[in-house]
């Protein structure tokens, strides 16, 4: 099964239209971002940090909203993502804001290291990215090789407790219920609707194949790459709903290259 090709094809179908549905036309979304670009990177970066002149790599950067926010704060940002639709939305967003980003359409594991190796102050990837890899070692080795000595990597993603172990049922907070029905230690590839599918109406939702990792597997792969784990934070649901506040929903891992 070539799950990499299927995942790539799925993300190249309707992603641009999905982001228009989710965030609005890039010109309209740009107006919102311009009001407070720091809000978009809050929780990933220290918004008081001086990003001017810093080189940042956003792996699997999707629609580019975090990247353009960082560009507005003075950073030189490169995105690598394999969706042309994502690139189209991100470039229109950056042009509407009058900032420049470098967007490379490629599988992140095929990045030209002669061009991009050993040069980034920050590397980050966030929200629904780790499960696309059937082996995490090449991904974390890539991060290590992209960064300068003293550089920092930030990974934020959905917590395995929520993605592997617990399922939720019900359309509203009052009726939603949780059930422990997963196998936390399963290594199977799971077919799933592509992430933007919920924003597409009137067409068949594309499928992707995901490998859902345990937190131990993620931490171990990062450490084995040579990266130093300086922080691992687990977060509850950040929304106003309180029915699942006691369940970890996301985590953030901060990594350094010595």
Secondary structure, DSSP 8 states (H G I E B T S, - for coil): --HHHHHHHHHTTSHHHHHHHHH--HHHHHHHHHH-HHHHHBTTB-TTS--TT-EEEEET-TT-HHHHHHHHTT-EEEEEES-HHHHHHHHHHHHHHT---EEEES-GGG--HHHHTT-EEEEEEESS-GGG-S-SHHHHHHHHHHEEEEEEEEEEEE-HIIIIIEEEE-SSTTT-EEEE-S-TT---EEEEE-GGGGG--SS---EEEEE---HHHHHHHHHHTT-EEEEEEEE---SS--TTTTS--EEEEEEE--
